[in-house]
Amino acid sequence: MERNPHCKTSCPTQDHTNEADCWRENMPMFVGVSPTKYGWDQTKVKKDERELASYYGAIRQGIEPRSTQQKDIDAAVKLSNDAGKAFDGTTLKFKD
Ligand SMILES: [Zn+2]
């Protein structure tokens, strides 16, 4: 496959028209973080960092939220607490 100058070498598709798109698509943890021409949107980054912290906190307990969004994390943690089992958002089932 031809190397795209906007893409990282590790990018599997090599079809991005700018570097930010390539980063976003290859690093799902940064979804929703939009670089502006003045740099990264710090408000958004801070919010995402907080979400990521609760996301990884849930993961450590065996819970798998459907996404890194706070509402999905909260839902997965609540379901897990209610059921007394870790909730797996990818299969929508509880782990035994
Ligand atoms: Zn790319």
Residues whose N, C-alpha, C, O or C-beta is under 5 A from the ligand:
A	BS01	ZN	C7 K8 C11 Q14 D15 H16 C22
